[in-house]
Amino acid sequence: MSFKVAIVGRPNVGKSTLFNRLVGKKLALVDDTPGVTRDRREGEARLGDLSFTVIDTAGLEEAATGSLEARMRLGTERAIADADLCLLLIDARAGVTPLDKSFSQILRKSPTPVILAANKCEGGAGKAGRMEAYELGLGAPLPLSAEHGEGLGDLYDALAEFAKGLEADDAEQAVEDALADEEEAEGGFDPDAPYEPDLEAPLRVAIIGRPNVGKSTLVNQLLGEDRMLTGPEAGITRDSIGIEWEWRGRRVKLWDTAGMRRRARVTEKLEKLSVADTLRAVRFAEVVVILLDATQPFERQDLHIADLVEQEGRGLLIVVNKWDMVAEPQEVLRVLKEELERLLPQIRGVPIVTLSALTGRGTDKLMPAIERVHTFWNARVPTARLNRWLQEAVSRHQPPAAKGRPVNLKYISQVKSRPPTFAVFSSRADEVPTSYRRYLVNGLREIFDLPGVPIRLFMRKPNNPYVGRKRN
């Protein structure tokens, strides 16, 4: 059976390292700087024959009300409340600190069961600190080394014992549910009620943009809860957090990402790791939402981000946040559309959605727009229609001759979707200039209505059936 385990503790005790060890991937950012993790992150973990959900949380700190650290702690407390089991991690080499004692008292009062673990115990270096951990009153501390994978057998035994208790509780609950089902059937339960199966794969959406444009606020507005840490400080989000969500019966995987600044301004190692995590989220996404701030001018960095999305071949949607603060919305929207047409000719017709993530105004337009872009991204055009269009396009504008000889385009076909990719066959494919290829791409986008998605067009030579044959 599956259950949730929240890894909690003060900053820099190795929570994210243990999280990565349990999920078998480097999902969480790891650095020597305390407080790297700010939002809780979930992952599917496996330890022996146990499968469970593990939650990486922000480090517990004493902080003033309203501060960033206090909001981080609130997110950790929500993770503790959602979890079936807490794994309190301490740094055995540093010993038990006043913060460890303070938070162990909080966890003892919580209804969530707690397992105590002493990390960084490799080589016997943390033996003294592990002995100190007995005074926390949470039982015998498990010796662990998340970095080296030591002590996972003891952790497995503790989790397996907890899972057995859950199975016993589930067995009792199953009996109660069966009795309740019988009573419901007697009361007129309809066995012919329609069954709605889950969609096979979730729609993967990444929200990216410059720092402090409201990405986390938008995610919280869509989810209807304060899932992501937000505030006036720039650069709060560091990890790319993937969240499972359901919209109108459709499964959606949302990625909230760290803000991307110009490369020249990114100097700290931690920010470089955050940007790399954002790029990975773009590669996993199907539709990428670029969030702009309506109160700030359209900058070159926004163009770089859009160009990156086009190069990765993802569907693109431009969303303008803080629209409630714009004095002349029609004029601002007109200028923005003109700039996009001029500065992003490779993705003409990118849809634009205006909204206010803080108030929720206009957010109902976002998911339908994402769904439309996803449909275009998966579009397939029949070969017959493509070739009729190619004949018309060539008759209007012939390919320029190369070395005094005409270039004939024989036929076109779509070789794949996601994004739409086409191949034009010609015996002189290498001599078709880039400008003419751009003319064909623009024609494909306009005639077959493919706004907001990259279009790939390749020139290929058809196979020569006489290659390799001997002359008689």
C-alpha positions as CSV (number, residue, x, y, z in Angstrom):
1,M,0.0,0.0,0.0
2,S,1.1,3.6,-0.5
3,F,1.6,6.2,2.2
4,K,3.2,9.7,2.6
5,V,6.4,10.4,4.4
6,A,7.4,14.0,5.1
7,I,11.2,14.6,5.7
8,V,11.5,17.5,8.2
9,G,14.2,19.1,10.2
10,R,16.2,22.3,10.5
11,P,18.1,23.7,7.5
12,N,21.1,21.9,6.0
13,V,20.7,18.5,7.7
14,G,20.5,16.6,4.4
15,K,16.7,16.4,3.7
16,S,17.0,17.0,0.0
17,T,19.9,14.6,-0.3
18,L,17.8,11.9,1.4
19,F,14.8,12.8,-0.8
20,N,16.9,12.3,-4.0
21,R,18.3,9.0,-2.6
22,L,14.8,7.6,-2.0
23,V,13.3,8.7,-5.3
24,G,16.4,7.5,-7.2
25,K,16.8,10.8,-9.1
26,K,18.4,14.2,-8.5
27,L,15.1,16.1,-8.4
28,A,15.7,18.4,-5.5
29,L,18.5,21.0,-5.6
30,V,21.3,20.2,-3.2
31,D,23.9,22.8,-2.0
32,D,25.9,23.6,1.1
33,T,24.0,26.8,1.5
34,P,21.3,26.5,4.3
35,G,17.7,27.0,3.2
36,V,18.0,25.9,-0.4
37,T,14.6,24.2,-0.3
38,R,11.7,26.6,0.1
39,D,8.6,24.8,-1.4
40,R,7.7,21.3,-0.5
41,R,8.3,18.8,-3.3
42,E,6.7,15.3,-3.7
43,G,8.2,12.3,-5.4
44,E,7.5,8.6,-5.7
45,A,10.0,6.6,-3.6
46,R,10.9,3.0,-3.5
47,L,12.8,1.2,-0.7
48,G,13.0,-2.6,-1.1
49,D,9.4,-3.7,-1.7
50,L,8.0,-0.6,-0.2
51,S,6.5,2.1,-2.4
52,F,5.5,5.4,-0.9
53,T,5.3,9.2,-1.5
54,V,8.1,11.2,0.0
55,I,7.9,14.9,0.7
56,D,10.9,17.2,0.8
57,T,10.2,20.2,3.0
58,A,11.8,23.6,3.8
59,G,14.1,23.7,6.9
60,L,12.2,24.5,10.1
61,E,13.4,27.8,11.5
62,E,12.3,30.2,14.3
63,A,11.2,33.4,12.4
64,A,9.1,36.5,12.9
65,T,5.5,36.5,11.7
66,G,5.2,37.5,8.0
67,S,8.8,36.9,7.1
68,L,9.9,34.6,4.3
69,E,11.2,32.0,6.8
70,A,7.8,32.1,8.6
71,R,5.9,31.4,5.3
72,M,8.4,28.6,4.5
73,R,7.7,27.1,8.0
74,L,3.9,27.3,7.3
75,G,4.4,25.3,4.2
76,T,6.3,22.6,6.1
77,E,3.6,22.5,8.7
78,R,1.0,21.8,6.0
79,A,3.2,19.0,4.7
80,I,3.3,17.5,8.2
81,A,-0.4,17.6,8.4
82,D,-0.8,16.0,5.0
83,A,1.7,13.2,5.7
84,D,1.0,9.8,7.2
85,L,4.5,9.7,8.8
86,C,7.2,12.3,9.6
87,L,10.9,11.5,9.4
88,L,12.7,14.0,11.6
89,L,16.3,14.4,10.4
90,I,19.1,15.8,12.5
91,D,22.8,16.4,11.7
92,A,24.7,13.8,13.9
93,R,28.0,15.6,13.3
94,A,26.6,18.9,14.7
95,G,24.8,17.2,17.5
96,V,21.4,18.1,19.0
97,T,20.8,21.9,18.7
98,P,18.2,24.0,20.4
99,L,16.2,24.1,17.1
100,D,16.1,20.3,17.0
101,K,14.7,20.3,20.6
102,S,12.2,23.0,19.8
103,F,10.8,21.2,16.7
104,S,10.8,17.7,18.4
105,Q,8.5,19.2,21.0
106,I,6.2,20.4,18.2
107,L,6.2,17.0,16.5
108,R,5.5,15.2,19.7
109,K,2.3,17.2,20.0
110,S,1.3,16.4,16.4
111,P,-1.0,13.4,15.7
112,T,1.3,12.4,12.9
113,P,3.7,9.5,13.9
114,V,7.4,10.4,13.9
115,I,10.6,8.5,13.1
116,L,13.9,10.0,14.3
117,A,17.0,9.7,12.1
118,A,20.5,10.9,12.6
119,N,22.1,11.8,9.2
120,K,25.8,12.1,8.3
121,C,26.8,9.0,10.4
122,E,29.2,7.6,7.9
123,G,32.5,6.3,9.3
124,G,31.3,6.6,12.9
125,A,31.9,10.4,12.8
126,G,28.4,11.2,14.2
127,K,28.2,8.6,17.0
128,A,28.2,11.2,19.8
129,G,25.5,13.3,18.1
130,R,23.4,10.2,17.6
131,M,23.6,9.4,21.3
132,E,22.5,12.9,22.1
133,A,19.4,12.5,20.0
134,Y,17.9,10.1,22.6
135,E,17.1,13.2,24.7
136,L,14.6,14.3,22.1
137,G,12.1,11.7,23.4
138,L,11.3,10.3,20.0
139,G,12.8,6.8,20.4
140,A,16.0,5.4,19.2
141,P,17.5,7.5,16.3
142,L,18.3,5.6,13.1
143,P,21.9,6.1,11.9
144,L,21.9,7.3,8.3
145,S,24.1,8.6,5.6
146,A,21.9,10.0,2.9
147,E,24.9,11.0,0.7
148,H,26.5,7.5,0.8
149,G,23.3,5.4,1.1
150,E,24.2,3.9,4.5
151,G,21.5,2.9,7.0
152,L,18.7,2.5,4.5
153,G,18.1,-1.1,5.8
154,D,17.2,0.3,9.3
155,L,15.0,2.9,7.6
156,Y,13.3,0.1,5.6
157,D,12.5,-1.9,8.8
158,A,11.0,1.2,10.5
159,L,8.8,2.0,7.4
160,A,7.8,-1.6,7.0
161,E,6.6,-1.8,10.6
162,F,4.6,1.4,10.0
163,A,3.1,0.0,6.8
164,K,1.9,-3.2,8.6
165,G,0.0,-1.0,11.0
166,L,-1.6,0.9,8.1
167,E,-2.6,-2.4,6.5
168,A,-4.4,-3.5,9.6
169,D,-6.3,-0.2,9.8
170,D,-7.2,-0.5,6.1
171,A,-8.6,-4.0,6.6
172,E,-10.9,-2.6,9.3
173,Q,-11.9,0.3,7.1
174,A,-12.6,-2.1,4.2
175,V,-15.1,-4.0,6.3
176,E,-16.8,-0.7,7.3
177,D,-16.9,0.3,3.6
178,A,-18.4,-3.0,2.5
179,L,-21.2,-2.6,5.1
180,A,-21.8,1.0,3.9
181,D,-21.9,-0.2,0.3
182,E,-24.6,-2.8,1.1
183,E,-26.7,-0.2,2.8
184,E,-26.3,2.1,-0.2
185,A,-27.3,-0.7,-2.6
186,E,-30.5,-1.3,-0.5
187,G,-31.2,2.4,-0.8
188,G,-31.3,2.4,-4.6
189,F,-27.7,2.4,-5.9
190,D,-27.7,2.5,-9.7
191,P,-25.3,-0.2,-11.1
192,D,-25.7,1.2,-14.6
193,A,-24.3,4.7,-13.7
194,P,-21.7,5.8,-16.3
195,Y,-18.0,5.2,-15.5
196,E,-15.6,7.9,-16.4
197,P,-12.1,6.5,-16.9
198,D,-9.0,8.6,-16.2
199,L,-7.2,10.0,-19.2
200,E,-4.0,8.1,-19.9
201,A,-1.4,10.8,-19.6
202,P,-1.6,14.2,-17.9
203,L,-1.2,17.5,-19.8
204,R,2.2,18.8,-18.9
205,V,2.4,22.6,-18.4
206,A,5.4,24.6,-17.3
207,I,5.0,28.3,-16.2
208,I,8.2,30.2,-16.7
209,G,9.3,33.9,-16.8
210,R,11.5,36.5,-15.2
211,P,11.7,36.7,-11.4
212,N,8.8,38.2,-9.4
213,V,6.2,38.2,-12.3
214,G,3.7,36.1,-10.3
215,K,4.3,32.5,-11.3
216,S,3.8,30.9,-7.9
217,T,0.8,33.2,-7.3
218,L,-0.8,32.0,-10.6
219,V,-0.2,28.3,-9.6
220,N,-1.9,28.9,-6.2
221,Q,-4.8,30.6,-7.9
222,L,-5.3,27.7,-10.3
223,L,-5.0,25.1,-7.5
224,G,-7.3,27.1,-5.2
225,E,-4.9,26.8,-2.3
226,D,-1.6,28.3,-1.0
227,R,0.5,25.4,-2.3
228,M,3.5,27.5,-3.4
229,L,5.4,30.0,-1.3
230,T,4.8,33.5,-2.5
231,G,5.7,37.0,-1.4
232,P,7.1,40.4,-2.5
233,E,10.7,39.1,-2.5
234,A,12.2,38.3,-5.9
235,G,13.5,34.8,-6.5
236,I,11.6,33.0,-3.8
237,T,11.1,29.9,-5.9
238,R,14.3,27.9,-6.4
239,D,13.2,24.4,-7.4
240,S,11.0,23.5,-10.3
241,I,8.0,22.0,-8.4
242,G,5.7,19.6,-10.3
243,I,2.1,19.4,-9.0
244,E,-0.6,16.9,-10.1
245,W,-3.9,18.7,-10.7
246,E,-7.3,18.0,-12.3
247,W,-9.1,20.4,-14.5
248,R,-12.6,19.6,-15.8
249,G,-11.8,15.9,-15.4
250,R,-8.5,16.1,-17.2
251,R,-5.2,15.4,-15.4
252,V,-2.7,18.2,-15.5
253,K,0.9,18.3,-14.3
254,L,1.9,21.9,-13.5
255,W,5.5,23.0,-13.0
256,D,6.2,26.2,-11.1
257,T,9.7,27.3,-11.9
258,A,12.4,29.7,-10.7
259,G,12.7,33.1,-12.4
260,M,15.2,33.3,-15.2
261,R,17.4,36.4,-15.4
262,R,19.9,37.4,-18.0
263,R,22.8,35.1,-18.1
264,A,25.3,37.9,-17.3
265,R,23.5,38.6,-14.0
266,V,23.5,34.9,-12.9
267,T,26.7,34.5,-10.9
268,E,25.8,32.5,-7.9
269,K,26.0,28.7,-8.1
270,L,22.6,28.2,-6.5
271,E,20.9,30.4,-9.1
272,K,22.6,28.6,-11.9
273,L,21.2,25.3,-10.4
274,S,17.8,26.9,-10.3
275,V,17.9,28.0,-13.9
276,A,19.1,24.5,-15.0
277,D,16.1,23.0,-13.1
278,T,13.8,25.4,-15.0
279,L,15.3,24.3,-18.4
280,R,14.7,20.7,-17.4
281,A,11.0,21.5,-16.7
282,V,10.7,23.1,-20.1
283,R,12.0,19.9,-21.8
284,F,9.5,17.8,-19.9
285,A,6.6,20.1,-20.6
286,E,4.2,20.0,-23.6
287,V,2.9,23.5,-23.3
288,V,5.0,26.4,-21.8
289,V,3.4,29.5,-20.4
290,I,5.6,32.5,-20.5
291,L,4.4,34.9,-17.8
292,L,4.9,38.6,-18.3
293,D,4.4,41.5,-15.9
294,A,2.0,44.1,-17.4
295,T,3.7,46.8,-15.3
296,Q,7.1,46.2,-16.8
297,P,8.1,46.7,-20.4
298,F,8.7,43.8,-22.8
299,E,12.4,43.0,-22.3
300,R,15.0,41.1,-24.3
301,Q,15.1,38.4,-21.7
302,D,11.5,37.5,-22.5
303,L,12.5,37.1,-26.1
304,H,15.4,34.8,-25.1
305,I,13.0,32.7,-23.0
306,A,10.5,32.4,-25.9
307,D,13.3,31.5,-28.3
308,L,14.4,28.8,-25.9
309,V,10.9,27.3,-25.9
310,E,10.8,27.4,-29.7
311,Q,14.1,25.6,-29.9
312,E,12.9,22.9,-27.6
313,G,9.8,22.4,-29.8
314,R,7.2,23.1,-27.1
315,G,3.8,24.8,-27.5
316,L,3.9,28.4,-26.4
317,L,1.4,30.7,-24.7
318,I,2.0,34.3,-23.6
319,V,0.2,35.3,-20.4
320,V,0.3,38.9,-19.1
321,N,-0.1,39.1,-15.4
322,K,-1.2,42.1,-13.2
323,W,-3.6,43.3,-15.9
324,D,-5.7,44.9,-13.3
325,M,-3.0,47.5,-12.8
326,V,-2.9,48.7,-16.5
327,A,-4.5,52.1,-17.1
328,E,-5.1,51.6,-20.9
329,P,-5.5,47.9,-21.5
330,Q,-6.4,48.1,-25.2
331,E,-3.4,50.2,-26.2
332,V,-1.0,48.1,-24.1
333,L,-2.4,44.9,-25.7
334,R,-2.1,46.3,-29.2
335,V,1.6,47.4,-28.6
336,L,2.4,43.9,-27.2
337,K,0.9,42.1,-30.2
338,E,2.9,44.3,-32.6
339,E,6.1,43.7,-30.7
340,L,5.6,39.9,-30.6
341,E,4.9,39.8,-34.4
342,R,8.0,41.8,-35.1
343,L,10.4,40.2,-32.5
344,L,9.1,36.6,-32.7
345,P,8.6,35.9,-36.4
346,Q,9.5,32.2,-35.9
347,I,6.3,31.7,-33.9
348,R,3.8,34.0,-35.4
349,G,0.3,34.2,-34.0
350,V,1.3,33.2,-30.4
351,P,-1.9,33.5,-28.3
352,I,-2.0,36.1,-25.5
353,V,-4.0,35.8,-22.3
354,T,-4.4,38.7,-19.9
355,L,-5.2,38.1,-16.2
356,S,-4.6,38.9,-12.6
357,A,-3.2,36.0,-10.6
358,L,-3.7,37.9,-7.3
359,T,-7.4,38.6,-7.8
360,G,-8.2,35.6,-10.0
361,R,-9.7,37.8,-12.7
362,G,-9.2,36.3,-16.2
363,T,-7.6,33.0,-14.9
364,D,-10.6,31.1,-16.2
365,K,-9.3,31.8,-19.8
366,L,-5.9,30.2,-19.1
367,M,-6.6,26.5,-19.2
368,P,-8.9,26.6,-22.3
369,A,-6.1,28.5,-24.1
370,I,-3.5,25.9,-23.0
371,E,-5.7,23.1,-24.3
372,R,-6.0,24.8,-27.7
373,V,-2.2,25.2,-28.0
374,H,-1.8,21.6,-27.0
375,T,-4.3,20.6,-29.7
376,F,-2.3,22.6,-32.3
377,W,0.9,21.0,-31.0
378,N,-0.5,17.5,-31.7
379,A,-2.0,18.5,-35.1
380,R,-1.8,16.2,-38.1
381,V,-2.5,17.4,-41.6
382,P,-3.6,14.9,-44.3
383,T,-1.0,14.4,-47.0
384,A,-3.5,15.2,-49.8
385,R,-4.3,18.6,-48.4
386,L,-0.6,19.3,-47.9
387,N,0.3,18.6,-51.5
388,R,-2.6,20.7,-52.8
389,W,-1.3,23.5,-50.7
390,L,2.3,23.0,-51.9
391,Q,1.3,23.2,-55.5
392,E,-0.5,26.5,-54.8
393,A,2.4,27.9,-52.8
394,V,4.9,27.0,-55.5
395,S,2.7,28.5,-58.3
396,R,2.5,31.8,-56.4
397,H,6.2,31.9,-55.6
398,Q,8.7,29.6,-57.4
399,P,11.9,28.5,-55.5
400,P,14.8,30.6,-56.7
401,A,17.0,28.8,-59.3
402,A,20.3,27.4,-58.3
403,K,23.3,27.6,-60.6
404,G,21.0,28.4,-63.5
405,R,18.8,25.4,-63.0
406,P,15.3,25.4,-61.5
407,V,14.6,23.7,-58.2
408,N,11.5,21.5,-58.3
409,L,9.6,20.6,-55.1
410,K,8.1,17.1,-55.7
411,Y,5.8,16.5,-52.7
412,I,5.4,17.1,-48.9
413,S,4.3,15.0,-46.0
414,Q,4.0,15.3,-42.3
415,V,6.6,13.0,-40.6
416,K,5.5,13.6,-37.0
417,S,3.6,15.9,-34.6
418,R,4.5,17.3,-31.2
419,P,5.5,19.7,-32.7
420,P,4.2,19.5,-36.3
421,T,7.2,18.4,-38.5
422,F,7.1,18.3,-42.3
423,A,9.4,17.0,-45.0
424,V,9.5,18.5,-48.5
425,F,11.2,16.2,-51.1
426,S,13.3,17.6,-53.9
427,S,16.2,16.2,-55.9
428,R,18.0,19.5,-55.2
429,A,16.9,19.8,-51.5
430,D,20.3,21.2,-50.4
431,E,19.9,24.2,-52.7
432,V,16.6,25.5,-51.3
433,P,17.5,28.8,-49.5
434,T,16.5,29.5,-45.9
435,S,14.3,32.4,-47.0
436,Y,12.2,30.1,-49.1
437,R,11.9,27.6,-46.3
438,R,10.6,30.4,-44.1
439,Y,8.1,31.3,-46.7
440,L,6.8,27.7,-46.6
441,V,6.7,27.6,-42.8
442,N,4.6,30.8,-42.7
443,G,2.3,29.4,-45.3
444,L,1.8,26.2,-43.3
445,R,1.1,28.2,-40.1
446,E,-1.5,30.5,-41.8
447,I,-3.3,28.0,-44.0
448,F,-3.6,25.1,-41.5
449,D,-4.1,27.4,-38.4
450,L,-1.1,26.5,-36.2
451,P,-0.5,29.5,-33.9
452,G,1.7,29.3,-30.9
453,V,3.6,26.1,-31.9
454,P,7.0,25.6,-33.5
455,I,6.9,24.2,-37.0
456,R,9.8,22.1,-38.2
457,L,10.4,21.8,-42.0
458,F,13.1,19.6,-43.5
459,M,14.2,19.4,-47.2
460,R,15.0,15.9,-48.2
461,K,16.1,14.1,-51.3
462,P,13.9,11.2,-52.4
463,N,15.5,7.8,-52.6
464,N,16.9,7.0,-56.1
465,P,15.8,3.5,-57.1
466,Y,18.7,3.2,-59.6
467,V,21.4,3.7,-57.0
468,G,23.6,0.6,-56.8
469,R,22.3,-1.0,-60.0
470,K,24.8,-1.9,-62.8
471,R,24.2,-0.6,-66.3
472,N,23.6,-3.3,-69.0
